[in-house]
Amino acid sequence: MNLIQTIDAEQMAKLTAERAIPTFIPGDTLRVSVKVKEGERSRIQAFEGLCIARSNRGINSSFTVRKISN
């Protein structure tokens, strides 16, 4: 392993020790909470949507959610 991979593995271990990362796959319905800052105030905005993509790249992982409108 090179230096970047070693640091990435250490940070991923630290992150997973602090909080549980749920397991999900594309096609699952997710409820996502986003912290929104408006001026000096902040609030938590939740929305529900369908996971359409997931990229597993260690600490740089990401996912895409398409909002479900009711």
Buried (B, 14 or more C-beta within 10 A) or exposed (E): EEEEEEEBEEEBEEEEEEEEEEEEEEEEEBEEEEEEEEEEEEEEEEEEBBBEEBEEEEEEEEBEBEEEEE
